[in-house]
């Protein structure tokens, strides 16, 4: 099977993700994200509408980090909370699509809306 450029591109709603780099396009606006934040966003977008546990996002971040696991010796939850906060700011005006689901994790909402009831903080 031959590689095709479109195999590396994922389109989820109005979000375009590239597997080979950390470029993300949301509603035709391009964002160049650091590797860890891009990996977190990709995980959330691919699971849009579903809660992704902070522990799961921490594993994603650890795999994407070029500096190895030594950065993750502290509180994993605090690290992810910080990365999510930074990611929301970098994605303005689309940062509100990433929501905290109290006691569960994080969720990506297309266009910042959901039809399900969740304990959103």
Phi, psi and omega in degrees: 000130180270142177290138175238141181307322182293342177294338182268356183251134173243136175242119179234105185063237179258022180249132177244124181242144178245123182294333187273346180213183184258021176280137180226140176239126176237121181048048177069008176257124184270140177230133173254109186256153170299154186306314183296314181292324177296319180296318178297313180298317180300318178298315180295315182295318179293343177246028185309134180086353179241148179284133173247122183296147179303323180297321178295316178295327178295319177297319177299314180297319180298317179295325183278342184287132177279346184266002178080186189278355183297339178285347188255020180282341178276207182286117179296320181296317179295320179298312181294319178303318178294315181297321178296317179300314179295318180298317177301318180293318180295330184269007180307135011266017184257004183299334181289354177286342177264115183242151175270127175257107187308131179068003183238312183155223184227155182219142173261128179247126175297129179059019176072018181232157175217155177261346181268154178270122176227156176279086183272131180258000000 
